[in-house]
Amino acid sequence: MYNNSLKILLSQNVEELAQIALLETPIKKELIVTVDLGPFKHTVDNGSQIRKASFGLLENMVEQYSFNQS
């Protein structure tokens, strides 16, 4: 992390942020839509972007902070 002030600010809430990010990592069936394209069907996952961002956030947090084992 390039900004030490931001790292100090986030360190107070890192466990809470990790829990929130973990809630967004499972595949949510309600966000998957099948589009009919005539003879073909295309499956669109509208939750993939938030899942990808959550995994990226968790990866960065693991690199920067230590977590309590419970």
PDB file of N, CA, C and O in Angstrom:
ATOM      1  N   MET A   1       0.863  -1.167   0.000  1.00  0.00           N
ATOM      2  CA  MET A   1       0.000   0.000   0.000  1.00  0.00           C
ATOM      3  C   MET A   1       0.906   1.225   0.000  1.00  0.00           C
ATOM      4  O   MET A   1       1.865   1.284   0.769  1.00  0.00           O
ATOM      5  N   TYR A   2       0.622   2.171  -0.826  1.00  0.00           N
ATOM      6  CA  TYR A   2       1.502   3.314  -1.018  1.00  0.00           C
ATOM      7  C   TYR A   2       1.248   4.437  -0.021  1.00  0.00           C
ATOM      8  O   TYR A   2       2.147   5.237   0.236  1.00  0.00           O
ATOM      9  N   ASN A   3       0.064   4.517   0.539  1.00  0.00           N
ATOM     10  CA  ASN A   3      -0.289   5.601   1.435  1.00  0.00           C
ATOM     11  C   ASN A   3      -0.320   5.090   2.872  1.00  0.00           C
ATOM     12  O   ASN A   3      -1.241   4.370   3.258  1.00  0.00           O
ATOM     13  N   ASN A   4       0.688   5.463   3.664  1.00  0.00           N
ATOM     14  CA  ASN A   4       0.754   4.973   5.045  1.00  0.00           C
ATOM     15  C   ASN A   4      -0.401   5.484   5.897  1.00  0.00           C
ATOM     16  O   ASN A   4      -0.865   4.774   6.790  1.00  0.00           O
ATOM     17  N   SER A   5      -0.875   6.700   5.641  1.00  0.00           N
ATOM     18  CA  SER A   5      -2.011   7.227   6.402  1.00  0.00           C
ATOM     19  C   SER A   5      -3.251   6.382   6.164  1.00  0.00           C
ATOM     20  O   SER A   5      -4.003   6.095   7.096  1.00  0.00           O
ATOM     21  N   LEU A   6      -3.461   5.987   4.919  1.00  0.00           N
ATOM     22  CA  LEU A   6      -4.608   5.136   4.589  1.00  0.00           C
ATOM     23  C   LEU A   6      -4.458   3.765   5.242  1.00  0.00           C
ATOM     24  O   LEU A   6      -5.436   3.197   5.726  1.00  0.00           O
ATOM     25  N   LYS A   7      -3.235   3.232   5.258  1.00  0.00           N
ATOM     26  CA  LYS A   7      -3.005   1.935   5.886  1.00  0.00           C
ATOM     27  C   LYS A   7      -3.331   1.986   7.376  1.00  0.00           C
ATOM     28  O   LYS A   7      -3.939   1.058   7.909  1.00  0.00           O
ATOM     29  N   ILE A   8      -2.932   3.059   8.048  1.00  0.00           N
ATOM     30  CA  ILE A   8      -3.223   3.211   9.477  1.00  0.00           C
ATOM     31  C   ILE A   8      -4.726   3.345   9.708  1.00  0.00           C
ATOM     32  O   ILE A   8      -5.270   2.747  10.636  1.00  0.00           O
ATOM     33  N   LEU A   9      -5.391   4.124   8.867  1.00  0.00           N
ATOM     34  CA  LEU A   9      -6.834   4.319   8.992  1.00  0.00           C
ATOM     35  C   LEU A   9      -7.588   3.003   8.783  1.00  0.00           C
ATOM     36  O   LEU A   9      -8.507   2.687   9.540  1.00  0.00           O
ATOM     37  N   LEU A  10      -7.205   2.247   7.770  1.00  0.00           N
ATOM     38  CA  LEU A  10      -7.888   0.988   7.477  1.00  0.00           C
ATOM     39  C   LEU A  10      -7.558  -0.099   8.480  1.00  0.00           C
ATOM     40  O   LEU A  10      -8.357  -1.014   8.676  1.00  0.00           O
ATOM     41  N   SER A  11      -6.392  -0.022   9.126  1.00  0.00           N
ATOM     42  CA  SER A  11      -5.999  -1.081  10.053  1.00  0.00           C
ATOM     43  C   SER A  11      -6.967  -1.202  11.228  1.00  0.00           C
ATOM     44  O   SER A  11      -7.081  -2.270  11.829  1.00  0.00           O
ATOM     45  N   GLN A  12      -7.660  -0.122  11.558  1.00  0.00           N
ATOM     46  CA  GLN A  12      -8.625  -0.161  12.652  1.00  0.00           C
ATOM     47  C   GLN A  12      -9.860  -0.978  12.290  1.00  0.00           C
ATOM     48  O   GLN A  12     -10.534  -1.501  13.178  1.00  0.00           O
ATOM     49  N   ASN A  13     -10.164  -1.093  11.007  1.00  0.00           N
ATOM     50  CA  ASN A  13     -11.386  -1.773  10.555  1.00  0.00           C
ATOM     51  C   ASN A  13     -11.110  -2.936   9.613  1.00  0.00           C
ATOM     52  O   ASN A  13     -12.015  -3.369   8.899  1.00  0.00           O
ATOM     53  N   VAL A  14      -9.892  -3.452   9.593  1.00  0.00           N
ATOM     54  CA  VAL A  14      -9.522  -4.456   8.597  1.00  0.00           C
ATOM     55  C   VAL A  14     -10.334  -5.746   8.746  1.00  0.00           C
ATOM     56  O   VAL A  14     -10.710  -6.343   7.738  1.00  0.00           O
ATOM     57  N   GLU A  15     -10.608  -6.184   9.954  1.00  0.00           N
ATOM     58  CA  GLU A  15     -11.367  -7.428  10.130  1.00  0.00           C
ATOM     59  C   GLU A  15     -12.816  -7.264   9.672  1.00  0.00           C
ATOM     60  O   GLU A  15     -13.394  -8.178   9.084  1.00  0.00           O
ATOM     61  N   GLU A  16     -13.393  -6.108   9.943  1.00  0.00           N
ATOM     62  CA  GLU A  16     -14.766  -5.840   9.504  1.00  0.00           C
ATOM     63  C   GLU A  16     -14.836  -5.760   7.980  1.00  0.00           C
ATOM     64  O   GLU A  16     -15.773  -6.279   7.374  1.00  0.00           O
ATOM     65  N   LEU A  17     -13.850  -5.114   7.359  1.00  0.00           N
ATOM     66  CA  LEU A  17     -13.807  -5.027   5.896  1.00  0.00           C
ATOM     67  C   LEU A  17     -13.637  -6.411   5.269  1.00  0.00           C
ATOM     68  O   LEU A  17     -14.226  -6.702   4.229  1.00  0.00           O
ATOM     69  N   ALA A  18     -12.835  -7.256   5.901  1.00  0.00           N
ATOM     70  CA  ALA A  18     -12.644  -8.611   5.385  1.00  0.00           C
ATOM     71  C   ALA A  18     -13.951  -9.394   5.442  1.00  0.00           C
ATOM     72  O   ALA A  18     -14.270 -10.124   4.503  1.00  0.00           O
ATOM     73  N   GLN A  19     -14.707  -9.257   6.521  1.00  0.00           N
ATOM     74  CA  GLN A  19     -15.988  -9.961   6.639  1.00  0.00           C
ATOM     75  C   GLN A  19     -16.975  -9.504   5.574  1.00  0.00           C
ATOM     76  O   GLN A  19     -17.697 -10.318   5.000  1.00  0.00           O
ATOM     77  N   ILE A  20     -17.005  -8.192   5.311  1.00  0.00           N
ATOM     78  CA  ILE A  20     -17.899  -7.656   4.284  1.00  0.00           C
ATOM     79  C   ILE A  20     -17.491  -8.160   2.900  1.00  0.00           C
ATOM     80  O   ILE A  20     -18.343  -8.527   2.091  1.00  0.00           O
ATOM     81  N   ALA A  21     -16.186  -8.176   2.634  1.00  0.00           N
ATOM     82  CA  ALA A  21     -15.701  -8.658   1.333  1.00  0.00           C
ATOM     83  C   ALA A  21     -15.995 -10.144   1.159  1.00  0.00           C
ATOM     84  O   ALA A  21     -16.319 -10.588   0.057  1.00  0.00           O
ATOM     85  N   LEU A  22     -15.886 -10.912   2.236  1.00  0.00           N
ATOM     86  CA  LEU A  22     -16.159 -12.347   2.151  1.00  0.00           C
ATOM     87  C   LEU A  22     -17.626 -12.630   1.824  1.00  0.00           C
ATOM     88  O   LEU A  22     -17.933 -13.657   1.219  1.00  0.00           O
ATOM     89  N   LEU A  23     -18.522 -11.745   2.211  1.00  0.00           N
ATOM     90  CA  LEU A  23     -19.944 -11.932   1.887  1.00  0.00           C
ATOM     91  C   LEU A  23     -20.213 -11.832   0.391  1.00  0.00           C
ATOM     92  O   LEU A  23     -21.210 -12.364  -0.096  1.00  0.00           O
ATOM     93  N   GLU A  24     -19.336 -11.157  -0.339  1.00  0.00           N
ATOM     94  CA  GLU A  24     -19.542 -10.955  -1.775  1.00  0.00           C
ATOM     95  C   GLU A  24     -18.839 -11.999  -2.636  1.00  0.00           C
ATOM     96  O   GLU A  24     -18.978 -11.963  -3.858  1.00  0.00           O
ATOM     97  N   THR A  25     -18.085 -12.934  -2.040  1.00  0.00           N
ATOM     98  CA  THR A  25     -17.326 -13.895  -2.834  1.00  0.00           C
ATOM     99  C   THR A  25     -18.117 -15.094  -3.362  1.00  0.00           C
ATOM    100  O   THR A  25     -17.740 -15.622  -4.408  1.00  0.00           O
ATOM    101  N   PRO A  26     -19.185 -15.559  -2.711  1.00  0.00           N
ATOM    102  CA  PRO A  26     -19.902 -16.704  -3.288  1.00  0.00           C
ATOM    103  C   PRO A  26     -20.661 -16.327  -4.564  1.00  0.00           C
ATOM    104  O   PRO A  26     -21.046 -15.175  -4.763  1.00  0.00           O
ATOM    105  N   ILE A  27     -20.862 -17.321  -5.411  1.00  0.00           N
ATOM    106  CA  ILE A  27     -21.662 -17.121  -6.623  1.00  0.00           C
ATOM    107  C   ILE A  27     -23.125 -17.025  -6.208  1.00  0.00           C
ATOM    108  O   ILE A  27     -23.641 -17.899  -5.512  1.00  0.00           O
ATOM    109  N   LYS A  28     -23.787 -15.957  -6.643  1.00  0.00           N
ATOM    110  CA  LYS A  28     -25.196 -15.744  -6.302  1.00  0.00           C
ATOM    111  C   LYS A  28     -26.046 -16.077  -7.530  1.00  0.00           C
ATOM    112  O   LYS A  28     -25.963 -15.422  -8.569  1.00  0.00           O
ATOM    113  N   LYS A  29     -26.854 -17.106  -7.373  1.00  0.00           N
ATOM    114  CA  LYS A  29     -27.673 -17.592  -8.498  1.00  0.00           C
ATOM    115  C   LYS A  29     -28.650 -16.538  -9.007  1.00  0.00           C
ATOM    116  O   LYS A  29     -29.001 -16.546 -10.187  1.00  0.00           O
ATOM    117  N   GLU A  30     -29.098 -15.623  -8.129  1.00  0.00           N
ATOM    118  CA  GLU A  30     -30.055 -14.601  -8.552  1.00  0.00           C
ATOM    119  C   GLU A  30     -29.429 -13.567  -9.479  1.00  0.00           C
ATOM    120  O   GLU A  30     -30.149 -12.800 -10.119  1.00  0.00           O
ATOM    121  N   LEU A  31     -28.098 -13.532  -9.562  1.00  0.00           N
ATOM    122  CA  LEU A  31     -27.419 -12.581 -10.451  1.00  0.00           C
ATOM    123  C   LEU A  31     -27.012 -13.210 -11.783  1.00  0.00           C
ATOM    124  O   LEU A  31     -26.425 -12.539 -12.633  1.00  0.00           O
ATOM    125  N   ILE A  32     -27.319 -14.488 -11.968  1.00  0.00           N
ATOM    126  CA  ILE A  32     -27.002 -15.166 -13.230  1.00  0.00           C
ATOM    127  C   ILE A  32     -28.238 -15.158 -14.115  1.00  0.00           C
ATOM    128  O   ILE A  32     -29.319 -15.580 -13.706  1.00  0.00           O
ATOM    129  N   VAL A  33     -28.056 -14.671 -15.330  1.00  0.00           N
ATOM    130  CA  VAL A  33     -29.162 -14.531 -16.278  1.00  0.00           C
ATOM    131  C   VAL A  33     -28.813 -15.305 -17.554  1.00  0.00           C
ATOM    132  O   VAL A  33     -27.681 -15.243 -18.034  1.00  0.00           O
ATOM    133  N   THR A  34     -29.789 -16.028 -18.096  1.00  0.00           N
ATOM    134  CA  THR A  34     -29.602 -16.722 -19.363  1.00  0.00           C
ATOM    135  C   THR A  34     -30.309 -15.922 -20.454  1.00  0.00           C
ATOM    136  O   THR A  34     -31.511 -15.671 -20.377  1.00  0.00           O
ATOM    137  N   VAL A  35     -29.545 -15.528 -21.467  1.00  0.00           N
ATOM    138  CA  VAL A  35     -30.070 -14.730 -22.573  1.00  0.00           C
ATOM    139  C   VAL A  35     -30.279 -15.650 -23.759  1.00  0.00           C
ATOM    140  O   VAL A  35     -29.373 -16.387 -24.150  1.00  0.00           O
ATOM    141  N   ASP A  36     -31.473 -15.609 -24.332  1.00  0.00           N
ATOM    142  CA  ASP A  36     -31.804 -16.427 -25.491  1.00  0.00           C
ATOM    143  C   ASP A  36     -31.411 -15.680 -26.758  1.00  0.00           C
ATOM    144  O   ASP A  36     -31.945 -14.609 -27.046  1.00  0.00           O
ATOM    145  N   LEU A  37     -30.477 -16.247 -27.512  1.00  0.00           N
ATOM    146  CA  LEU A  37     -30.011 -15.632 -28.757  1.00  0.00           C
ATOM    147  C   LEU A  37     -30.407 -16.512 -29.946  1.00  0.00           C
ATOM    148  O   LEU A  37     -29.555 -16.949 -30.719  1.00  0.00           O
ATOM    149  N   GLY A  38     -31.689 -16.761 -30.076  1.00  0.00           N
ATOM    150  CA  GLY A  38     -32.170 -17.623 -31.149  1.00  0.00           C
ATOM    151  C   GLY A  38     -31.823 -19.063 -30.842  1.00  0.00           C
ATOM    152  O   GLY A  38     -32.309 -19.610 -29.853  1.00  0.00           O
ATOM    153  N   PRO A  39     -30.984 -19.702 -31.672  1.00  0.00           N
ATOM    154  CA  PRO A  39     -30.649 -21.110 -31.420  1.00  0.00           C
ATOM    155  C   PRO A  39     -29.638 -21.298 -30.278  1.00  0.00           C
ATOM    156  O   PRO A  39     -29.347 -22.429 -29.888  1.00  0.00           O
ATOM    157  N   PHE A  40     -29.116 -20.217 -29.756  1.00  0.00           N
ATOM    158  CA  PHE A  40     -28.101 -20.302 -28.706  1.00  0.00           C
ATOM    159  C   PHE A  40     -28.613 -19.683 -27.411  1.00  0.00           C
ATOM    160  O   PHE A  40     -29.490 -18.819 -27.421  1.00  0.00           O
ATOM    161  N   LYS A  41     -28.059 -20.134 -26.316  1.00  0.00           N
ATOM    162  CA  LYS A  41     -28.345 -19.526 -25.015  1.00  0.00           C
ATOM    163  C   LYS A  41     -27.016 -19.085 -24.433  1.00  0.00           C
ATOM    164  O   LYS A  41     -26.045 -19.843 -24.416  1.00  0.00           O
ATOM    165  N   HIS A  42     -26.986 -17.848 -23.955  1.00  0.00           N
ATOM    166  CA  HIS A  42     -25.765 -17.273 -23.387  1.00  0.00           C
ATOM    167  C   HIS A  42     -26.019 -16.965 -21.918  1.00  0.00           C
ATOM    168  O   HIS A  42     -27.002 -16.306 -21.578  1.00  0.00           O
ATOM    169  N   THR A  43     -25.138 -17.438 -21.053  1.00  0.00           N
ATOM    170  CA  THR A  43     -25.272 -17.211 -19.620  1.00  0.00           C
ATOM    171  C   THR A  43     -24.411 -16.009 -19.230  1.00  0.00           C
ATOM    172  O   THR A  43     -23.216 -15.962 -19.521  1.00  0.00           O
ATOM    173  N   VAL A  44     -25.045 -15.040 -18.568  1.00  0.00           N
ATOM    174  CA  VAL A  44     -24.357 -13.825 -18.126  1.00  0.00           C
ATOM    175  C   VAL A  44     -24.363 -13.805 -16.602  1.00  0.00           C
ATOM    176  O   VAL A  44     -25.415 -13.915 -15.973  1.00  0.00           O
ATOM    177  N   ASP A  45     -23.178 -13.662 -16.020  1.00  0.00           N
ATOM    178  CA  ASP A  45     -23.059 -13.575 -14.570  1.00  0.00           C
ATOM    179  C   ASP A  45     -22.860 -12.114 -14.196  1.00  0.00           C
ATOM    180  O   ASP A  45     -21.762 -11.575 -14.340  1.00  0.00           O
ATOM    181  N   ASN A  46     -23.926 -11.472 -13.716  1.00  0.00           N
ATOM    182  CA  ASN A  46     -23.855 -10.053 -13.351  1.00  0.00           C
ATOM    183  C   ASN A  46     -23.136  -9.812 -12.030  1.00  0.00           C
ATOM    184  O   ASN A  46     -22.909  -8.660 -11.660  1.00  0.00           O
ATOM    185  N   GLY A  47     -22.777 -10.862 -11.318  1.00  0.00           N
ATOM    186  CA  GLY A  47     -22.068 -10.712 -10.053  1.00  0.00           C
ATOM    187  C   GLY A  47     -20.571 -10.919 -10.165  1.00  0.00           C
ATOM    188  O   GLY A  47     -19.859 -10.827  -9.165  1.00  0.00           O
ATOM    189  N   SER A  48     -20.081 -11.199 -11.366  1.00  0.00           N
ATOM    190  CA  SER A  48     -18.662 -11.523 -11.507  1.00  0.00           C
ATOM    191  C   SER A  48     -17.748 -10.335 -11.198  1.00  0.00           C
ATOM    192  O   SER A  48     -16.661 -10.526 -10.652  1.00  0.00           O
ATOM    193  N   GLN A  49     -18.165  -9.127 -11.533  1.00  0.00           N
ATOM    194  CA  GLN A  49     -17.310  -7.962 -11.293  1.00  0.00           C
ATOM    195  C   GLN A  49     -17.132  -7.679  -9.812  1.00  0.00           C
ATOM    196  O   GLN A  49     -16.021  -7.384  -9.369  1.00  0.00           O
ATOM    197  N   ILE A  50     -18.207  -7.763  -9.039  1.00  0.00           N
ATOM    198  CA  ILE A  50     -18.096  -7.511  -7.600  1.00  0.00           C
ATOM    199  C   ILE A  50     -17.321  -8.631  -6.927  1.00  0.00           C
ATOM    200  O   ILE A  50     -16.580  -8.385  -5.975  1.00  0.00           O
ATOM    201  N   ARG A  51     -17.485  -9.883  -7.420  1.00  0.00           N
ATOM    202  CA  ARG A  51     -16.720 -10.996  -6.878  1.00  0.00           C
ATOM    203  C   ARG A  51     -15.228 -10.814  -7.150  1.00  0.00           C
ATOM    204  O   ARG A  51     -14.396 -11.042  -6.273  1.00  0.00           O
ATOM    205  N   LYS A  52     -14.904 -10.406  -8.359  1.00  0.00           N
ATOM    206  CA  LYS A  52     -13.512 -10.177  -8.728  1.00  0.00           C
ATOM    207  C   LYS A  52     -12.904  -9.055  -7.873  1.00  0.00           C
ATOM    208  O   LYS A  52     -11.766  -9.171  -7.419  1.00  0.00           O
ATOM    209  N   ALA A  53     -13.650  -7.985  -7.657  1.00  0.00           N
ATOM    210  CA  ALA A  53     -13.176  -6.874  -6.825  1.00  0.00           C
ATOM    211  C   ALA A  53     -13.004  -7.313  -5.377  1.00  0.00           C
ATOM    212  O   ALA A  53     -12.054  -6.894  -4.715  1.00  0.00           O
ATOM    213  N   SER A  54     -13.905  -8.149  -4.877  1.00  0.00           N
ATOM    214  CA  SER A  54     -13.798  -8.647  -3.500  1.00  0.00           C
ATOM    215  C   SER A  54     -12.558  -9.505  -3.315  1.00  0.00           C
ATOM    216  O   SER A  54     -11.848  -9.374  -2.318  1.00  0.00           O
ATOM    217  N   PHE A  55     -12.298 -10.384  -4.278  1.00  0.00           N
ATOM    218  CA  PHE A  55     -11.102 -11.212  -4.187  1.00  0.00           C
ATOM    219  C   PHE A  55      -9.836 -10.364  -4.276  1.00  0.00           C
ATOM    220  O   PHE A  55      -8.856 -10.642  -3.586  1.00  0.00           O
ATOM    221  N   GLY A  56      -9.849  -9.335  -5.117  1.00  0.00           N
ATOM    222  CA  GLY A  56      -8.705  -8.427  -5.204  1.00  0.00           C
ATOM    223  C   GLY A  56      -8.473  -7.680  -3.901  1.00  0.00           C
ATOM    224  O   GLY A  56      -7.334  -7.523  -3.462  1.00  0.00           O
ATOM    225  N   LEU A  57      -9.555  -7.220  -3.283  1.00  0.00           N
ATOM    226  CA  LEU A  57      -9.453  -6.538  -1.992  1.00  0.00           C
ATOM    227  C   LEU A  57      -8.898  -7.475  -0.931  1.00  0.00           C
ATOM    228  O   LEU A  57      -8.010  -7.093  -0.169  1.00  0.00           O
ATOM    229  N   LEU A  58      -9.413  -8.694  -0.876  1.00  0.00           N
ATOM    230  CA  LEU A  58      -8.931  -9.660   0.110  1.00  0.00           C
ATOM    231  C   LEU A  58      -7.461  -9.996  -0.111  1.00  0.00           C
ATOM    232  O   LEU A  58      -6.703 -10.139   0.849  1.00  0.00           O
ATOM    233  N   GLU A  59      -7.063 -10.119  -1.354  1.00  0.00           N
ATOM    234  CA  GLU A  59      -5.656 -10.409  -1.663  1.00  0.00           C
ATOM    235  C   GLU A  59      -4.743  -9.289  -1.167  1.00  0.00           C
ATOM    236  O   GLU A  59      -3.703  -9.547  -0.561  1.00  0.00           O
ATOM    237  N   ASN A  60      -5.140  -8.044  -1.429  1.00  0.00           N
ATOM    238  CA  ASN A  60      -4.346  -6.909  -0.961  1.00  0.00           C
ATOM    239  C   ASN A  60      -4.322  -6.820   0.561  1.00  0.00           C
ATOM    240  O   ASN A  60      -3.293  -6.479   1.145  1.00  0.00           O
ATOM    241  N   MET A  61      -5.426  -7.118   1.195  1.00  0.00           N
ATOM    242  CA  MET A  61      -5.483  -7.060   2.654  1.00  0.00           C
ATOM    243  C   MET A  61      -4.599  -8.129   3.285  1.00  0.00           C
ATOM    244  O   MET A  61      -3.955  -7.876   4.303  1.00  0.00           O
ATOM    245  N   VAL A  62      -4.561  -9.322   2.692  1.00  0.00           N
ATOM    246  CA  VAL A  62      -3.711 -10.391   3.215  1.00  0.00           C
ATOM    247  C   VAL A  62      -2.241 -10.001   3.093  1.00  0.00           C
ATOM    248  O   VAL A  62      -1.442 -10.319   3.974  1.00  0.00           O
ATOM    249  N   GLU A  63      -1.879  -9.322   2.019  1.00  0.00           N
ATOM    250  CA  GLU A  63      -0.495  -8.893   1.821  1.00  0.00           C
ATOM    251  C   GLU A  63      -0.091  -7.799   2.826  1.00  0.00           C
ATOM    252  O   GLU A  63       1.070  -7.737   3.232  1.00  0.00           O
ATOM    253  N   GLN A  64      -1.024  -6.951   3.223  1.00  0.00           N
ATOM    254  CA  GLN A  64      -0.695  -5.793   4.042  1.00  0.00           C
ATOM    255  C   GLN A  64      -0.929  -5.965   5.539  1.00  0.00           C
ATOM    256  O   GLN A  64      -0.256  -5.318   6.341  1.00  0.00           O
ATOM    257  N   TYR A  65      -1.862  -6.816   5.929  1.00  0.00           N
ATOM    258  CA  TYR A  65      -2.257  -6.914   7.332  1.00  0.00           C
ATOM    259  C   TYR A  65      -2.167  -8.342   7.815  1.00  0.00           C
ATOM    260  O   TYR A  65      -2.199  -9.282   7.021  1.00  0.00           O
ATOM    261  N   SER A  66      -2.052  -8.502   9.130  1.00  0.00           N
ATOM    262  CA  SER A  66      -2.121  -9.831   9.730  1.00  0.00           C
ATOM    263  C   SER A  66      -3.513  -9.992  10.342  1.00  0.00           C
ATOM    264  O   SER A  66      -4.097  -9.032  10.845  1.00  0.00           O
ATOM    265  N   PHE A  67      -4.027 -11.206  10.293  1.00  0.00           N
ATOM    266  CA  PHE A  67      -5.361 -11.489  10.794  1.00  0.00           C
ATOM    267  C   PHE A  67      -5.279 -12.416  11.992  1.00  0.00           C
ATOM    268  O   PHE A  67      -4.404 -13.279  12.058  1.00  0.00           O
ATOM    269  N   ASN A  68      -6.188 -12.240  12.936  1.00  0.00           N
ATOM    270  CA  ASN A  68      -6.252 -13.124  14.103  1.00  0.00           C
ATOM    271  C   ASN A  68      -6.849 -14.454  13.687  1.00  0.00           C
ATOM    272  O   ASN A  68      -7.827 -14.494  12.941  1.00  0.00           O
ATOM    273  N   GLN A  69      -6.270 -15.532  14.161  1.00  0.00           N
ATOM    274  CA  GLN A  69      -6.815 -16.864  13.915  1.00  0.00           C
ATOM    275  C   GLN A  69      -7.847 -17.144  14.996  1.00  0.00           C
ATOM    276  O   GLN A  69      -7.521 -17.108  16.183  1.00  0.00           O
ATOM    277  N   SER A  70      -9.092 -17.423  14.602  1.00  0.00           N
ATOM    278  CA  SER A  70     -10.107 -17.741  15.610  1.00  0.00           C
ATOM    279  C   SER A  70     -10.871 -18.973  15.262  1.00  0.00           C
ATOM    280  O   SER A  70     -11.762 -19.378  16.009  1.00  0.00           O
TER     281      SER A  70
END
